[in-house]
Amino acid sequence: MPPKIDLGKAPDGILELDNKDILEEFIFALEAAGASEDTVRAYRSAIKDFLEFLGEKPLRNVSLRDIILWRNHRLKNGFSKAKTRDKKKWQTTLHYYSMFLNRFFNWLGLNIRIPRIRKPPRKIHVLNDDEIRKLLKSIRDPLDKLILFILLDTGLRSKELLGIRVSDIDFENRTITVTSTKYDKERKVLVTSRTIELIRSWIELKNLGKEDRLIPLTYSGLYKRIKRLGKRAGIPVWKIRPHILRHTFATQALKKGLSLPYLQRLLGHSDIKTTQVYLHVTVDDIRSEYDKVMEVNTYRCPNCGREIPADARFCPYCGYVLVKEKNSSSIST
């Protein structure tokens, strides 16, 4: 939740209410404070999960022991409606749920705090240059092309892409005003000249009005389209979804020289530490190129099989003469 949202404290006597009623009072407080729908949904899921585990026990009688039991049970068994058996994902969910519950307990005035649960290191998957080319070649209709070009130009989240209306587009300055953001904090993103012309052509083709949505899809429809493109391009199914295109934009932008603070603004990150995760990906790319250029190449002696320097004229181990072998390209690497 953004820091600007101030919930204050719960009204006196709230702990005398039923647990479900207390949850609804908290949700009302969130909405009144200006929390986004996504934020409200996240808090509701976390608190509801804890209350279901708690059973009939009133919140006024909750102890740290109850919380530890809930935490340990979730770490061991996962969540009842979870679609994954990946324990790292359970731990990530628990990391956020604990933050939400701590805020809830603080609002209630309960002197309880859930011990910090470490969030597992985040693994970022991106498309490489060859996969991007294959994906673009797999395009068969103008809507697919429009979607890919905008996502690869901007790194928009799915909700942000699907929330774009014609009136949000500034053709002269090649900008899109993004309003359906994660924390309802409006921002502007840039697109290339090629993409702005593609947007213009799409609007004319579909005769869209100012308040019409640019991409007439649900999230499910968007996801299926991108998956279909990936399958046609021969990209592994786990490696192609809308958010991976966001990661791809970010890493491509850094590799081409965009500064981290500028990338932070374009992605809509409130904390630059979130943006810094992409530096690790680009460092891996740099290391690969560095090793190609800087690491000493070696050969294997065809006589004794040991690894020897590429510029050796004879094997320092067995004395085998290498010059003729190299000229005939018979030395294996």
C-alpha positions in Angstrom: 0.0 0.0 0.0 1.4 3.5 -0.8 2.6 5.4 2.2 0.2 8.3 1.6 -2.8 6.2 2.7 -3.4 6.9 6.4 -5.9 4.5 8.0 -5.7 6.0 11.5 -7.0 3.7 14.2 -10.1 1.5 14.5 -13.1 2.9 16.4 -13.4 2.0 20.1 -15.2 -1.3 20.8 -14.5 -2.8 17.4 -13.0 -5.9 18.9 -16.4 -6.7 20.4 -17.7 -7.4 16.8 -17.7 -10.6 15.0 -14.5 -11.4 13.1 -16.1 -11.0 9.7 -17.7 -7.7 10.6 -14.2 -6.5 11.8 -12.8 -7.4 8.4 -15.5 -5.5 6.6 -14.9 -2.4 8.8 -11.2 -2.5 7.9 -12.1 -2.8 4.2 -14.3 0.2 4.5 -11.4 2.1 6.1 -9.1 1.1 3.2 -11.6 2.3 0.6 -12.3 5.5 2.4 -8.6 6.2 2.6 -8.3 5.9 -1.2 -6.8 2.4 -1.5 -7.0 0.9 -5.0 -9.1 -2.1 -5.9 -6.0 -4.3 -6.1 -4.8 -3.1 -2.7 -8.2 -3.8 -1.1 -8.3 -7.2 -2.8 -4.8 -8.1 -1.5 -5.7 -7.1 2.1 -9.0 -9.0 2.0 -7.3 -12.2 0.8 -4.6 -12.1 3.5 -6.9 -11.3 6.4 -9.6 -13.8 5.3 -6.9 -16.5 5.0 -5.8 -15.9 8.6 -9.4 -15.7 9.9 -10.3 -19.0 8.2 -7.3 -20.6 9.9 -8.3 -19.0 13.2 -11.7 -20.5 13.1 -14.2 -19.4 15.8 -11.6 -17.7 18.0 -12.3 -14.0 18.4 -9.7 -11.5 17.2 -9.6 -9.9 20.7 -8.1 -13.2 22.0 -5.5 -13.7 19.3 -2.0 -14.4 20.5 1.4 -14.5 18.9 1.2 -18.3 19.2 -1.9 -18.3 16.9 0.1 -16.3 14.3 3.1 -18.6 14.5 0.9 -21.7 14.0 -0.7 -20.0 11.0 2.7 -19.1 9.5 4.2 -22.5 10.0 1.2 -24.3 8.6 1.2 -22.2 5.5 5.0 -22.6 5.0 4.6 -26.4 5.2 1.2 -26.9 3.5 0.7 -23.9 1.3 -2.7 -22.1 0.8 -6.0 -23.8 0.4 -6.8 -22.2 -3.0 -3.2 -22.0 -4.3 -2.7 -23.3 -7.8 1.0 -24.1 -7.2 3.0 -26.5 -5.1 6.1 -24.3 -5.3 7.2 -23.6 -1.7 9.1 -20.4 -2.8 5.8 -19.0 -4.1 4.1 -19.9 -0.8 6.9 -18.0 1.0 6.5 -15.0 -1.3 2.7 -14.9 -0.6 3.3 -15.3 3.1 5.8 -12.4 3.0 3.1 -10.1 1.7 0.3 -11.5 3.8 2.3 -10.9 6.9 2.9 -7.3 6.0 -0.9 -6.8 5.4 -1.8 -8.6 8.7 0.7 -6.4 10.6 -1.1 -3.3 9.3 -4.4 -4.8 10.2 -3.3 -5.6 13.8 -1.8 -2.1 14.1 -5.2 -0.6 13.0 -7.0 -2.7 15.6 -4.6 -1.6 18.3 -3.4 -5.2 19.0 0.1 -5.4 20.4 1.1 -8.2 18.1 3.6 -8.3 15.3 4.3 -11.1 12.9 8.1 -11.9 12.7 9.5 -10.9 9.3 9.2 -13.5 6.7 12.0 -13.3 4.1 10.9 -13.0 0.5 12.8 -15.5 -1.8 15.1 -13.9 -4.4 13.2 -12.9 -7.4 14.0 -14.8 -10.6 13.5 -12.6 -13.7 12.8 -14.3 -17.0 13.2 -12.3 -20.2 13.2 -13.0 -23.9 16.5 -12.8 -25.7 17.0 -11.0 -29.1 16.4 -14.1 -31.1 13.2 -14.9 -29.3 12.0 -11.3 -29.8 12.6 -11.6 -33.5 10.7 -15.0 -33.7 7.8 -13.5 -31.7 7.5 -10.5 -34.1 7.7 -12.9 -37.1 4.8 -14.9 -35.6 2.4 -12.0 -35.9 -0.7 -12.7 -38.1 -3.1 -9.9 -37.4 -3.0 -6.1 -36.6 -4.2 -6.5 -33.0 -1.3 -8.9 -32.2 1.1 -6.5 -33.7 -0.3 -3.5 -31.8 -0.1 -5.4 -28.5 3.5 -6.6 -29.0 4.8 -3.2 -30.2 3.2 -1.3 -27.3 4.4 -3.8 -24.6 8.0 -4.0 -26.0 8.1 -0.1 -26.3 6.7 0.6 -22.8 6.8 -2.3 -20.4 3.2 -1.6 -19.4 1.5 -4.0 -17.0 -1.5 -5.9 -18.4 -4.0 -3.8 -16.6 -2.3 -0.6 -17.7 -2.3 -1.7 -21.4 -6.0 -2.8 -21.3 -7.0 0.5 -19.6 -5.6 2.8 -22.4 -8.3 4.9 -24.1 -7.9 6.9 -27.3 -8.0 10.1 -25.3 -4.9 9.0 -23.4 -2.7 9.1 -26.5 -0.7 12.2 -27.4 0.3 11.6 -31.0 2.4 14.8 -31.3 4.6 14.0 -28.3 4.4 10.2 -28.7 3.2 9.7 -25.2 0.5 7.6 -23.5 -1.0 8.7 -20.2 -1.4 5.6 -18.1 -4.3 5.8 -15.6 -5.0 2.2 -14.7 -1.8 1.9 -12.6 -1.0 -0.3 -9.7 -1.4 2.4 -7.1 -3.7 4.8 -9.0 -0.7 7.1 -9.6 -0.9 8.4 -13.1 2.2 8.5 -15.3 3.3 9.0 -18.9 5.2 6.6 -21.1 6.8 7.0 -24.5 6.5 5.0 -27.6 8.5 4.9 -30.8 7.5 6.7 -34.0 6.8 3.3 -35.6 4.4 2.3 -32.8 2.6 5.7 -32.7 1.8 5.3 -36.4 0.6 1.7 -35.8 -1.7 3.1 -33.1 -3.0 5.8 -35.4 -3.7 3.2 -38.2 -5.6 0.9 -35.7 -7.8 3.7 -34.5 -8.7 4.6 -38.1 -9.3 1.0 -39.0 -11.7 0.4 -36.1 -13.1 4.0 -36.2 -12.5 4.4 -32.4 -13.9 7.3 -30.5 -12.0 9.3 -27.8 -13.4 7.3 -24.9 -13.0 3.9 -26.6 -10.5 1.4 -25.2 -7.5 0.9 -27.5 -7.2 -2.8 -26.8 -10.7 -4.4 -26.7 -9.7 -7.5 -24.6 -10.0 -9.0 -21.1 -6.9 -10.1 -19.3 -7.7 -13.7 -20.2 -8.0 -12.7 -23.9 -4.7 -10.9 -23.8 -3.0 -13.8 -22.1 -4.3 -16.3 -24.6 -3.2 -14.2 -27.6 0.3 -13.8 -26.3 0.5 -17.5 -25.5 -0.6 -18.3 -29.0 2.0 -16.0 -30.5 4.7 -17.7 -28.3 3.6 -21.1 -29.4 3.8 -20.1 -33.0 7.2 -18.7 -32.5 8.5 -21.8 -30.8 9.1 -20.1 -27.4 8.6 -22.3 -24.3 5.1 -21.8 -22.8 6.4 -20.8 -19.4 8.5 -18.1 -20.9 5.9 -16.1 -22.6 3.2 -14.1 -20.8 2.4 -10.3 -20.5 4.7 -9.6 -17.5 7.7 -11.3 -19.2 7.3 -8.7 -22.0 7.5 -6.0 -19.3 10.8 -7.6 -18.0 12.1 -7.8 -21.5 11.4 -4.1 -22.2 13.2 -3.2 -19.0 16.3 -5.2 -19.7 16.5 -4.1 -23.3 16.2 -0.5 -22.3 19.1 -0.8 -19.8 21.2 -2.7 -22.3 20.7 0.1 -24.8 21.8 2.8 -22.3 18.6 4.1 -20.6 19.4 5.3 -17.1 18.0 3.5 -14.1 16.0 6.5 -12.8 14.4 7.1 -16.2 13.5 3.4 -16.4 12.0 3.6 -12.9 9.7 6.4 -14.0 8.6 4.6 -17.2 7.8 1.4 -15.3 6.0 3.2 -12.5 8.1 1.9 -9.6 7.8 3.8 -6.4 11.2 2.5 -5.2 14.3 2.4 -7.4 15.3 -0.8 -5.6 12.5 -2.6 -7.5 14.0 -1.4 -10.7 17.5 -2.5 -9.8 16.5 -6.1 -10.1 17.0 -5.7 -13.8 20.6 -4.8 -13.4 21.4 -8.4 -12.4 20.0 -9.7 -15.7 22.1 -7.2 -17.7 25.2 -8.1 -15.7 24.8 -11.7 -16.8 24.6 -10.5 -20.4 27.7 -8.4 -19.9 29.6 -11.4 -18.3 28.8 -13.6 -21.3 30.1 -11.0 -23.7 33.1 -10.3 -21.5 34.1 -14.0 -21.3 33.9 -14.3 -25.1 36.4 -11.4 -25.5 38.6 -11.5 -22.4 38.9 -15.1 -21.4 42.0 -16.9 -22.9 40.9 -19.4 -25.5 42.3 -22.9 -25.1 42.8 -26.0 -27.2 43.1 -29.6 -26.3 46.3 -31.3 -27.4 45.3 -34.0 -29.9 48.1 -36.2 -28.6 47.6 -36.2 -24.8 44.2 -34.4 -24.5 45.3 -31.8 -22.0 44.1 -28.2 -22.2 46.7 -25.8 -23.6 46.9 -22.1 -24.5 45.5 -21.2 -28.0 48.8 -19.5 -29.0 51.1 -22.5 -28.0 53.3 -23.9 -30.8 53.8 -27.2 -29.0 52.2 -29.0 -26.1 54.0 -28.1 -22.9 53.0 -31.6 -21.4 54.0 -34.1 -24.1 56.0 -31.9 -26.6 53.6 -32.6 -29.5 54.1 -30.0 -32.3 50.9 -28.1 -32.8 51.5 -25.6 -35.7 50.6 -27.9 -38.5 47.6 -29.2 -36.6 46.3 -25.6 -36.1 46.7 -24.7 -39.7 44.7 -27.7 -40.7 42.0 -26.9 -38.0 42.3 -30.4 -36.6 42.7 -29.4 -33.0 39.5 -29.7 -31.0 38.3 -26.9 -28.7 
